[in-house]
Each structure stands twice: as C-alpha cells, then as structure tokens.
Amino acid sequence: MLTHVELWEKTIAFHGHSCPGLAIGFKAAIYAKELLGLAFSQDEELVCVAENDACGVDAISVILGCSTGKGNLLFRQRGKQAFSFFSRNTGKSVRLVFKGGNFGDISKDERREMLLNTPHNELFEVKDVPFALPEEARLFRSIPCEKCSETTAENHIRLQDGKKLCLDCHQPYSRFI
C-alpha cells in the first residue's frame, strides 16, 4: 500500500503538475475512502459524480479508479468543488462539498500545502447525495449518420426529416433562445 506522500507523487505524475485544485481532489478522494471504506475501483463498484471538470478530478481517478471510460466517473456540471461518491457494494453514498476558504494573499504553492495539511473535516462539508445512484453504463448500438456517414452511439442519434442524424448534423429546433 502506498503512503499518502507516494500517492500524492503518483497523482502529480498523472496530472502533470502540482496545484491547489489537485490537492482538493486528493483530499476528497482520501476522505471518501475513509468515510465509505472504499478501495480502488476495478469496474463500476464505486461511482463518483463530480460537479466540475477541474484538476481535482484527476486525483479521484488515480486514487479511487474512477474514469469516464469505465463509466464510473460522471460529470454533473454545476461549477462547484463537490463530489458525490457511491458504493454499489454497500449502498452507501456521501457528497463532499469543499468549504472554500479565505487564503488571503498567499502563493499557489502555499495554498496547496495548506490544503494538503488541513484535516478533511475542515475542508469539506459531508452531505447526503441529492440524487439517485446513476445506472451502470449501457452499451449502445452504433448507427451510421445518414448525412455524414459517421457511426454514432444510438442514444445520440436524432430523427429529422425521416433521417437518422448525429448531433453534429442534426439541426435543433427551438423557438426560445
């Protein structure tokens, strides 16, 4: 088992640099592990729904094994440093919301170190998750777009003028801007 320092170094190597945002995700992932008794996810037994697509999400991938390709890292864009974690094995879930903080006039490096050295419960509010556990990833048939011929997952095909079109070729209709 890796120490927290080794895990942090592995996270930096994956992300490409060390920053405060990565530290937030790192702390959230470690806290979720502790609260829910989680291990690295081999498939979809653990699900993370991130409410942002910022640096911290990479830490969650490294530490918990959540990834978009596996279907257990989902984005619910709200612009918040908030992460909901679900254990399919136990049925437990938790939402961690970063409390923010008044860092004053300190450098990014000082902010990162402050985040890494602050106890989890001082950084995050622990809340109930306000939505249901997302279903497991589904496999969809590939359908060729009748305009550009590119194959597209069936759930992203739209019917227009009797033709099956991908989202790029489909002309959406709305009377409201």
GUTI-249185 format. One record per residue (C-alpha): residue number from 1; x negated, y, z. Coordinates in steps of 0.1 Angstrom, whole numbers, plus 5000, padded with zeros to 4 digits. Example, Ala and Ser with C-alpha at 12.3 -4.5 7.8 and 13.67 -1.06 7.14 Angstrom:
REM residues 2
<atom num="1" px="4877" py="4955" pz="5078"/>
<atom num="2" px="4863" py="4989" pz="5071"/>
REM end
This chain:
REM residues 177
<atom num="1" px="5000" py="5000" pz="5000"/>
<atom num="2" px="4987" py="5034" pz="4991"/>
<atom num="3" px="4982" py="5061" pz="5017"/>
<atom num="4" px="5000" py="5094" pz="5013"/>
<atom num="5" px="4968" py="5110" pz="5001"/>
<atom num="6" px="4963" py="5083" pz="4974"/>
<atom num="7" px="4999" py="5086" pz="4964"/>
<atom num="8" px="4996" py="5123" pz="4961"/>
<atom num="9" px="4965" py="5119" pz="4939"/>
<atom num="10" px="4983" py="5094" pz="4917"/>
<atom num="11" px="5013" py="5118" pz="4914"/>
<atom num="12" px="4989" py="5147" pz="4904"/>
<atom num="13" px="4973" py="5124" pz="4878"/>
<atom num="14" px="5007" py="5116" pz="4863"/>
<atom num="15" px="5020" py="5151" pz="4863"/>
<atom num="16" px="4987" py="5167" pz="4851"/>
<atom num="17" px="4982" py="5193" pz="4878"/>
<atom num="18" px="4989" py="5201" pz="4914"/>
<atom num="19" px="5016" py="5226" pz="4922"/>
<atom num="20" px="5043" py="5236" pz="4947"/>
<atom num="21" px="5071" py="5221" pz="4926"/>
<atom num="22" px="5053" py="5187" pz="4925"/>
<atom num="23" px="5049" py="5189" pz="4963"/>
<atom num="24" px="5087" py="5194" pz="4967"/>
<atom num="25" px="5095" py="5163" pz="4947"/>
<atom num="26" px="5067" py="5144" pz="4965"/>
<atom num="27" px="5082" py="5153" pz="4999"/>
<atom num="28" px="5117" py="5145" pz="4987"/>
<atom num="29" px="5107" py="5111" pz="4974"/>
<atom num="30" px="5088" py="5102" pz="5006"/>
<atom num="31" px="5118" py="5114" pz="5028"/>
<atom num="32" px="5143" py="5094" pz="5007"/>
<atom num="33" px="5121" py="5063" pz="5011"/>
<atom num="34" px="5122" py="5067" pz="5048"/>
<atom num="35" px="5159" py="5076" pz="5051"/>
<atom num="36" px="5172" py="5048" pz="5029"/>
<atom num="37" px="5144" py="5022" pz="5033"/>
<atom num="38" px="5136" py="5023" pz="4996"/>
<atom num="39" px="5108" py="5006" pz="4977"/>
<atom num="40" px="5096" py="5012" pz="4942"/>
<atom num="41" px="5125" py="5005" pz="4918"/>
<atom num="42" px="5118" py="4978" pz="4893"/>
<atom num="43" px="5151" py="4983" pz="4875"/>
<atom num="44" px="5182" py="5002" pz="4884"/>
<atom num="45" px="5185" py="4991" pz="4921"/>
<atom num="46" px="5176" py="5027" pz="4930"/>
<atom num="47" px="5191" py="5057" pz="4912"/>
<atom num="48" px="5180" py="5094" pz="4915"/>
<atom num="49" px="5202" py="5122" pz="4902"/>
<atom num="50" px="5181" py="5153" pz="4900"/>
<atom num="51" px="5198" py="5187" pz="4898"/>
<atom num="52" px="5168" py="5202" pz="4880"/>
<atom num="53" px="5142" py="5192" pz="4854"/>
<atom num="54" px="5112" py="5208" pz="4871"/>
<atom num="55" px="5079" py="5195" pz="4883"/>
<atom num="56" px="5092" py="5176" pz="4913"/>
<atom num="57" px="5110" py="5150" pz="4892"/>
<atom num="58" px="5076" py="5136" pz="4881"/>
<atom num="59" px="5068" py="5128" pz="4918"/>
<atom num="60" px="5101" py="5109" pz="4921"/>
<atom num="61" px="5091" py="5088" pz="4890"/>
<atom num="62" px="5057" py="5080" pz="4904"/>
<atom num="63" px="5067" py="5072" pz="4940"/>
<atom num="64" px="5102" py="5056" pz="4935"/>
<atom num="65" px="5100" py="5042" pz="4899"/>
<atom num="66" px="5129" py="5063" pz="4887"/>
<atom num="67" px="5127" py="5070" pz="4850"/>
<atom num="68" px="5150" py="5082" pz="4822"/>
<atom num="69" px="5141" py="5052" pz="4801"/>
<atom num="70" px="5152" py="5027" pz="4827"/>
<atom num="71" px="5183" py="5047" pz="4832"/>
<atom num="72" px="5179" py="5053" pz="4869"/>
<atom num="73" px="5167" py="5089" pz="4867"/>
<atom num="74" px="5196" py="5111" pz="4857"/>
<atom num="75" px="5199" py="5149" pz="4854"/>
<atom num="76" px="5229" py="5169" pz="4866"/>
<atom num="77" px="5216" py="5203" pz="4858"/>
<atom num="78" px="5225" py="5228" pz="4885"/>
<atom num="79" px="5192" py="5247" pz="4888"/>
<atom num="80" px="5188" py="5235" pz="4924"/>
<atom num="81" px="5159" py="5217" pz="4941"/>
<atom num="82" px="5183" py="5190" pz="4951"/>
<atom num="83" px="5180" py="5152" pz="4946"/>
<atom num="84" px="5206" py="5125" pz="4953"/>
<atom num="85" px="5194" py="5090" pz="4959"/>
<atom num="86" px="5215" py="5059" pz="4957"/>
<atom num="87" px="5205" py="5023" pz="4967"/>
<atom num="88" px="5226" py="4998" pz="4948"/>
<atom num="89" px="5214" py="4971" pz="4971"/>
<atom num="90" px="5226" py="4986" pz="5003"/>
<atom num="91" px="5253" py="5010" pz="4991"/>
<atom num="92" px="5236" py="5039" pz="5010"/>
<atom num="93" px="5230" py="5073" pz="4995"/>
<atom num="94" px="5217" py="5107" pz="5005"/>
<atom num="95" px="5214" py="5141" pz="4990"/>
<atom num="96" px="5183" py="5161" pz="4998"/>
<atom num="97" px="5185" py="5199" pz="4993"/>
<atom num="98" px="5154" py="5219" pz="4995"/>
<atom num="99" px="5159" py="5247" pz="5021"/>
<atom num="100" px="5136" py="5271" pz="5003"/>
<atom num="101" px="5116" py="5293" pz="5024"/>
<atom num="102" px="5100" py="5326" pz="5029"/>
<atom num="103" px="5064" py="5321" pz="5018"/>
<atom num="104" px="5055" py="5357" pz="5019"/>
<atom num="105" px="5026" py="5368" pz="4998"/>
<atom num="106" px="5006" py="5336" pz="4996"/>
<atom num="107" px="4990" py="5318" pz="4967"/>
<atom num="108" px="5004" py="5288" pz="4949"/>
<atom num="109" px="4977" py="5267" pz="4965"/>
<atom num="110" px="4986" py="5279" pz="5000"/>
<atom num="111" px="5023" py="5273" pz="4993"/>
<atom num="112" px="5016" py="5238" pz="4980"/>
<atom num="113" px="4996" py="5230" pz="5012"/>
<atom num="114" px="5023" py="5245" pz="5034"/>
<atom num="115" px="5049" py="5223" pz="5017"/>
<atom num="116" px="5028" py="5191" pz="5020"/>
<atom num="117" px="5021" py="5198" pz="5057"/>
<atom num="118" px="5057" py="5207" pz="5067"/>
<atom num="119" px="5078" py="5179" pz="5082"/>
<atom num="120" px="5105" py="5166" pz="5059"/>
<atom num="121" px="5134" py="5177" pz="5080"/>
<atom num="122" px="5122" py="5213" pz="5080"/>
<atom num="123" px="5121" py="5213" pz="5042"/>
<atom num="124" px="5153" py="5196" pz="5033"/>
<atom num="125" px="5190" py="5195" pz="5043"/>
<atom num="126" px="5203" py="5160" pz="5044"/>
<atom num="127" px="5238" py="5159" pz="5030"/>
<atom num="128" px="5263" py="5135" pz="5017"/>
<atom num="129" px="5263" py="5130" pz="4980"/>
<atom num="130" px="5293" py="5149" pz="4965"/>
<atom num="131" px="5298" py="5125" pz="4936"/>
<atom num="132" px="5300" py="5087" pz="4929"/>
<atom num="133" px="5271" py="5064" pz="4921"/>
<atom num="134" px="5267" py="5066" pz="4883"/>
<atom num="135" px="5274" py="5034" pz="4865"/>
<atom num="136" px="5244" py="5013" pz="4853"/>
<atom num="137" px="5230" py="5022" pz="4819"/>
<atom num="138" px="5250" py="5008" pz="4790"/>
<atom num="139" px="5237" py="4996" pz="4756"/>
<atom num="140" px="5255" py="5011" pz="4726"/>
<atom num="141" px="5256" py="5000" pz="4690"/>
<atom num="142" px="5236" py="5021" pz="4666"/>
<atom num="143" px="5258" py="5038" pz="4639"/>
<atom num="144" px="5244" py="5054" pz="4608"/>
<atom num="145" px="5254" py="5091" pz="4604"/>
<atom num="146" px="5274" py="5093" pz="4571"/>
<atom num="147" px="5257" py="5127" pz="4563"/>
<atom num="148" px="5220" py="5123" pz="4572"/>
<atom num="149" px="5219" py="5085" pz="4575"/>
<atom num="150" px="5200" py="5086" pz="4608"/>
<atom num="151" px="5211" py="5059" pz="4632"/>
<atom num="152" px="5227" py="5072" pz="4663"/>
<atom num="153" px="5240" py="5056" pz="4695"/>
<atom num="154" px="5277" py="5050" pz="4692"/>
<atom num="155" px="5286" py="5072" pz="4722"/>
<atom num="156" px="5270" py="5102" pz="4704"/>
<atom num="157" px="5289" py="5098" pz="4671"/>
<atom num="158" px="5318" py="5122" pz="4663"/>
<atom num="159" px="5345" py="5117" pz="4638"/>
<atom num="160" px="5350" py="5147" pz="4614"/>
<atom num="161" px="5369" py="5147" pz="4582"/>
<atom num="162" px="5371" py="5109" pz="4584"/>
<atom num="163" px="5333" py="5105" pz="4586"/>
<atom num="164" px="5311" py="5093" pz="4614"/>
<atom num="165" px="5286" py="5121" pz="4621"/>
<atom num="166" px="5257" py="5125" pz="4645"/>
<atom num="167" px="5258" py="5155" pz="4668"/>
<atom num="168" px="5234" py="5174" pz="4646"/>
<atom num="169" px="5256" py="5170" pz="4615"/>
<atom num="170" px="5289" py="5175" pz="4633"/>
<atom num="171" px="5304" py="5210" pz="4633"/>
<atom num="172" px="5320" py="5215" pz="4667"/>
<atom num="173" px="5353" py="5233" pz="4668"/>
<atom num="174" px="5362" py="5258" pz="4694"/>
<atom num="175" px="5383" py="5289" pz="4694"/>
<atom num="176" px="5366" py="5302" pz="4726"/>
<atom num="177" px="5331" py="5315" pz="4728"/>
REM end
